[in-house]
């Protein structure tokens, strides 16, 4: 008897991707869309925080070095707001200093990924795992 294929992602889960590099945001958006996610993009910190509050995505992928408001302040804003505080946030950045990692995790990020150390497919796999847990 053939096994029914189980869904591997929540029905059209929404990922908010806050990234100012248009090449990277396009690449991650394409990968996530191909895996069945709905992707919202924000290219600066202020827009990222606004969208997190307005859209209430299932997960946020957040860069730290952003125009207008850095990712640490965005993360702080998400975690201080009662409507968004439980949204999982993954920091996806090139900042790899221990102080930055510790700060991001202490502010409430569930993971801290250094862009150069992770293939986009690995990032997507982490997003899937978190959304499905």
Buried (B, 14 or more C-beta within 10 A) or exposed (E): EEEEEEEEBBEEBBBBBBBBBEEBBEEBBEBBEEBBBBBBBBBBBBBBBBBBBEBBBBBBBBBBEBEBBBBBBBBBBBBEBEEBEEBBBBBBBEBEEEEBBEBBEEBBBBBBBBBEEBEBEEBBEBBBEBBEE
